[in-house]
Amino acid sequence: MTPKTVKTHRSADDRVAELEQKIAGIKARAVAKQAKAQPEAQPLILAVRALDKAARVAVEAGNKEMAAAVDSSRAALAPAIVALGIRLPDAKAKQGRKRKTEAA
C-alpha cells in the first residue's frame, strides 16, 4: 500500500496575494512595452544591443581593454534608457532563442 499524501490548501488571502502579484507583473510588462514603443527609445535599445555584442566579441578575442571601453560606453547610455522607463537587458545574457538539446 502506498502512504496517503497530505494535501494542504492555501487560504483565500494567500491566493489573492498571488493573483495580485501576477496582476502587478502584467501591468509592469505593459508599461515597459509602451516605453519601448517610443521613437526615441528604439535607437537606444539598438545601441545597447550592439555594445553588448561588441563586448562579447572583445572578450572572446581576449581584448580586455576594448571590452572595458565598450562597457563604459554602455554605462553612459544606461541613465537615458532607465529614464524612459525601460529595463536594461542583461549584458551577459545570450541573445536569441534557446535551442533544444538532442535526446541521446
N, C-alpha and C positions, 0 to 999 in steps of 0.2 A: 504494500500500500504506500502511496505517496503521501507525504505530510500535507496538511491543509495550509494554504497560503493565507496570510492575513492581509486583508485589504484595508488600506487607510483612506478615508475620504477627506478631501480638503474642505475647509469651511468656506462659506459664501464669501467672507471677507478676503480669503486667500485667492479665490478665483477672480473676484472683482479687481484685486490689485494686479494680478497677472494680465488681465484684459486691459487695464489702464496703461500698463507698460507697453503693451502691443500698440495701443492707440497712439501713445506718445511717440513711439518709433515710426509709425506710419506718417504722422504729422511732420516729424523731423525730415524724413525722406522726401516728402512733398515740398518742403521749404528748400531743401538742397537742390531738388530738381528745378525749381523755379529760378534759383540763383545761378545754376549752371546755364540756363537758357538765356541769360542776359548777354547782349552783344559784346560787352567789354570783358566778360568772363572767358569767352572761348579762346582768345589768343593767349591769355594767361595759363589756362589749363594745358594748351598745346605746348607752351614754352616749358612748363614744369615737366611734362612727359618727355620732351626732347632732352632736357637736362638730366632726367633720371636715366635715360638710355645712354647718354654720353658718359655719365658717371659709371654705369655698369661696364661699358666698353673700356674705359680708362682703368678700372680695377682689374678687369680680365687681362689687359695688356701689361699690368704691373706698373703703371704710371701713377704713383700716389700723388704727385704734385698736381697733375691735371685733375684727378678725382677731387682733391681738396678745393681747387679753384671752382669746379663745377658745383660742388656742394655749397660753397659760399654764395655763388650766384643764385642757387635755388633758395637759400635762406633769405636773400634780399627780396625775392618775389613773394615769400610767404605772407608778410603782413597785408599785402594788397589782396591776395586771394582770400585770406581769412576775413578781411573787412567786407568782402562781398557776401560772406556767409557760406562759403564753400569749404568743405573739409578737404585738407590736403591729402593727396594719395600717398601711401607709404612708399618711400623712396626705395626700400629694399625689396618690395613685393614684385613678383614677376607679373608681366602683363600677359593678357590672353587667357584662353580657356585652359582648364586643366585637362590633361589627356587621360584616358582610361588606360590602365596598365593591362598588359596582356595576361590572360589567365594561363598559368603553367599546367 
